[in-house]
Amino acid sequence: MRRAEKAQRISEILENLYPNTPIPLDHKDPYTLLVAVMLSAQTTDKKVNEVTPGLFALASKPAAMASLDVGDIQSAIRQVGLAPTKAKNLKKMAEIIVDRGGVIEPDWDYLESLPGVGHKTASVVMAQAFGVPAFPVDTHIHRLASRWGLSRGTTVERTEHDLKAIFPKPTWNKRHLQIIFFGRDHCPARRHDLSVCMICGWAATKKRMSEEMRR
């Protein structure tokens, strides 16, 4: 089966399972989404959603975040991974945003120039805050794209390129969330029998199934 045919069949399954795709991270505007996505690195969305109410009670706007001491930010986010580094980046990012007018701009170069903001984080904000077609690739998507034979990419950049080539552009923002939801609900990284999975069962090669059984 060609990749395009797989993508179409996978899309039909995902649309049936997840007709609605709420954004997993709680937020109220582009800035709070950006902060939440930055905090989500090496941390579950559930934990981020537990931490952000306290953080946003202190500072839900760039100017307020910029005025906080790094130690206060770190105390508010201490439960997330890499809290010291993230606290420093949040303060620096807020200061830069304030210097540039205090508004998050829907611009790739602008977002990726901010401290602690890489391409994946920028992609999430562009897609979910501004509706710009993007295909953020996290560990779930990278893993599943490989399992399903949609990409042989060894990097998330290559996987993103391959997925953009086979899924229609208008579906990117929804499809990346659907794949994340499927990975969490039905296709975990470990102790997963690919042969009985509703997608892996027909999309994965026999070689891939055998390799994962030995892990």
C-alpha positions as CSV (number, residue, x, y, z in Angstrom):
1,M,0.0,0.0,0.0
2,R,1.4,3.4,-1.0
3,R,1.9,6.0,1.7
4,A,-0.9,8.3,0.3
5,E,-3.3,5.4,0.5
6,K,-2.3,4.6,4.1
7,A,-2.7,8.3,5.0
8,Q,-6.2,8.3,3.6
9,R,-7.3,5.2,5.5
10,I,-5.7,6.4,8.7
11,S,-7.4,9.8,8.3
12,E,-10.8,8.0,8.1
13,I,-10.1,6.0,11.3
14,L,-8.9,9.1,13.1
15,E,-11.9,11.2,12.0
16,N,-14.2,8.5,13.3
17,L,-12.4,8.3,16.6
18,Y,-11.7,12.0,17.2
19,P,-14.2,14.2,15.3
20,N,-13.4,17.0,17.7
21,T,-9.9,17.8,18.7
22,P,-9.7,20.1,21.8
23,I,-6.2,21.5,22.5
24,P,-4.8,19.5,25.4
25,L,-3.2,22.4,27.1
26,D,-5.4,24.9,29.0
27,H,-4.9,28.5,27.9
28,K,-6.9,31.6,27.1
29,D,-4.8,33.4,24.4
30,P,-1.7,33.0,22.2
31,Y,0.6,34.0,25.0
32,T,-0.7,31.6,27.6
33,L,-0.7,28.8,25.0
34,L,3.0,29.6,24.2
35,V,3.9,29.4,27.9
36,A,2.0,26.1,28.3
37,V,3.7,24.6,25.3
38,M,7.1,25.7,26.6
39,L,6.4,24.0,29.9
40,S,5.2,20.8,28.3
41,A,8.7,19.7,27.2
42,Q,9.6,16.5,29.1
43,T,6.4,17.0,31.1
44,T,2.9,15.6,30.6
45,D,0.1,17.9,29.5
46,K,-1.8,16.9,32.6
47,K,1.0,18.2,34.8
48,V,1.3,21.4,32.9
49,N,-2.5,22.0,33.3
50,E,-2.0,21.5,37.1
51,V,0.8,24.0,37.2
52,T,-0.4,26.8,34.9
53,P,-3.3,28.1,37.0
54,G,-0.9,29.1,39.8
55,L,1.6,30.6,37.3
56,F,-1.0,32.5,35.5
57,A,-2.5,33.8,38.8
58,L,0.9,35.5,39.2
59,A,1.5,36.5,35.6
60,S,-0.9,35.8,32.7
61,K,0.6,38.6,30.6
62,P,4.1,39.2,29.3
63,A,4.6,42.4,31.3
64,A,3.7,40.6,34.5
65,M,5.9,37.7,33.8
66,A,8.8,40.0,32.9
67,S,8.4,41.7,36.3
68,L,8.7,38.5,38.3
69,D,12.0,37.2,39.7
70,V,13.2,34.0,38.1
71,G,13.0,32.3,41.5
72,D,9.3,33.1,41.8
73,I,8.7,31.7,38.4
74,Q,10.7,28.6,39.2
75,S,8.7,28.1,42.4
76,A,5.5,28.3,40.5
77,I,6.6,25.7,38.0
78,R,8.8,23.5,40.2
79,Q,6.7,20.3,39.4
80,V,7.6,20.4,35.7
81,G,10.7,19.0,34.2
82,L,13.7,21.3,33.6
83,A,12.0,24.0,35.8
84,P,15.2,26.1,36.4
85,T,15.9,26.5,32.6
86,K,12.2,27.0,31.8
87,A,11.9,29.7,34.4
88,K,14.8,31.6,33.0
89,N,13.5,31.3,29.4
90,L,10.0,32.4,30.5
91,K,11.3,35.6,32.0
92,K,13.6,36.4,29.0
93,M,10.9,35.6,26.6
94,A,8.4,37.9,28.4
95,E,11.0,40.7,28.4
96,I,11.5,40.4,24.7
97,I,7.8,40.4,23.9
98,V,7.3,43.5,26.0
99,D,10.2,45.2,24.2
100,R,8.5,44.3,20.9
101,G,5.2,45.8,21.8
102,G,3.7,43.2,24.2
103,V,1.8,41.1,21.6
104,I,2.6,37.6,20.2
105,E,3.0,37.9,16.5
106,P,1.8,35.1,14.1
107,D,5.2,34.9,12.5
108,W,7.6,32.0,12.3
109,D,10.8,34.0,12.6
110,Y,9.4,36.0,15.5
111,L,8.4,33.0,17.5
112,E,11.5,30.9,16.8
113,S,13.7,33.8,17.9
114,L,12.2,33.7,21.4
115,P,14.3,32.0,24.2
116,G,13.1,28.4,24.8
117,V,11.0,28.3,21.6
118,G,11.9,25.8,19.0
119,H,10.2,24.9,15.7
120,K,7.8,22.4,17.4
121,T,6.6,25.0,20.0
122,A,6.3,27.6,17.3
123,S,4.3,25.2,15.1
124,V,1.8,24.5,17.9
125,V,1.2,28.2,18.5
126,M,0.9,29.0,14.8
127,A,-1.5,26.1,14.3
128,Q,-3.7,26.3,17.4
129,A,-3.6,30.0,18.3
130,F,-3.6,31.5,14.8
131,G,-5.0,28.8,12.6
132,V,-1.9,28.7,10.3
133,P,-1.4,25.2,8.8
134,A,1.4,23.4,10.6
135,F,2.2,19.9,11.6
136,P,4.0,19.9,15.0
137,V,5.8,16.6,15.5
138,D,6.1,15.4,19.1
139,T,7.3,12.0,20.3
140,H,3.9,10.4,19.8
141,I,3.7,11.5,16.2
142,H,7.3,10.7,15.4
143,R,6.9,7.2,16.8
144,L,3.6,6.5,15.1
145,A,4.6,7.8,11.7
146,S,7.5,5.3,11.8
147,R,5.3,2.4,13.0
148,W,2.7,3.1,10.3
149,G,5.3,3.4,7.5
150,L,4.5,7.0,6.8
151,S,8.0,8.2,7.3
152,R,11.5,6.8,7.6
153,G,12.7,10.0,9.1
154,T,15.3,9.7,11.9
155,T,14.6,13.3,12.9
156,V,11.3,15.1,13.7
157,E,12.1,17.6,11.0
158,R,12.2,14.8,8.4
159,T,9.0,13.2,9.8
160,E,7.3,16.6,9.6
161,H,8.3,17.0,6.0
162,D,7.0,13.5,5.1
163,L,3.7,13.9,6.9
164,K,3.1,17.3,5.3
165,A,3.6,15.6,1.9
166,I,0.9,13.0,2.4
167,F,-1.8,14.7,4.4
168,P,-3.8,17.5,2.8
169,K,-2.7,20.9,4.1
170,P,-6.2,21.9,5.4
171,T,-6.1,18.9,7.7
172,W,-2.7,19.4,9.3
173,N,-3.8,21.3,12.4
174,K,-6.5,18.7,13.2
175,R,-4.6,15.6,12.1
176,H,-1.6,16.2,14.3
177,L,-3.8,16.4,17.4
178,Q,-5.7,13.2,16.3
179,I,-2.5,11.3,16.0
180,I,-1.4,12.4,19.5
181,F,-4.7,11.4,21.0
182,F,-4.5,8.0,19.2
183,G,-1.0,7.4,20.5
184,R,-2.0,8.1,24.1
185,D,-5.2,6.1,23.9
186,H,-4.5,3.2,21.7
187,C,-0.8,3.0,20.6
188,P,1.6,3.3,23.5
189,A,5.4,3.2,23.1
190,R,5.9,0.0,25.2
191,R,4.1,-3.3,25.7
192,H,1.9,-2.7,22.7
193,D,1.0,-5.6,20.4
194,L,1.0,-4.0,17.0
195,S,-0.8,-6.9,15.4
196,V,-4.1,-6.1,17.3
197,C,-3.9,-2.4,16.9
198,M,-6.6,-0.9,14.7
199,I,-4.0,0.9,12.7
200,C,-0.7,-0.8,13.3
201,G,-2.4,-4.1,12.6
202,W,-2.5,-3.4,8.9
203,A,-0.2,-0.4,8.4
204,A,3.0,-1.7,10.1
205,T,5.2,-4.2,8.3
206,K,5.6,-7.7,9.7
207,K,9.3,-6.9,10.2
208,R,8.3,-3.9,12.4
209,M,5.9,-6.0,14.4
210,S,8.5,-8.6,15.0
211,E,11.1,-6.0,16.1
212,E,8.7,-4.4,18.6
213,M,7.7,-7.8,20.0
214,R,11.3,-8.3,21.0
215,R,11.6,-5.1,22.9
